[in-house]
Amino acid sequence: EEKILFPFAKGRDKEMDALIEELILDHKKIAESVSSINETTDLKEHLNSLGELLDGHIRKEEHVLFERLPQLFSEKEMSELEKLVPKSAF
């Protein structure tokens, strides 16, 4: 996402740019949460918080990002994007 999708979508629309920044921040929070698992004193709470963060992030991608992309880009542009994504990502 950060290497292909976000650079492709960024700069088209202010709302999309804000969403991309929010998703990148989510990625950082998720990575920090995963990195700190061994340091937590309450593993159950930590994993619950991580799960909620992941769930919210996935919902944003599914219901906002992926719904908005076809509205901002033509079919040709969406095809170009598809060509940029490695087949292993599917």
C-alpha positions, 0 to 999 in steps of 0.5 A: 500500500505505502509503496504502490497504492498510496503514491498512486492515489495521493494528490488527486483529492484532499479527502483522499490525501487525508485518508492516506495520511491517516492510514499511514499513521495506523500502520505506524501504530500497528507496527508499534503495538506489535513491537511492544507485545513482549513488553506489555504487562496485560497481554489480553488487553494489549491484544484486544487493543491491537485487534480493535486497531486492525479492525478499524484500519481494515474497515477504513480501507474496505469502506472508504479507500477502496470505495473511493478509488473508482470514483477518483480514477478512470477505468484506464487508471485503475487498470494501470494501478492493477498492473503495478500490483504484484500478482502475489498480492492477490 
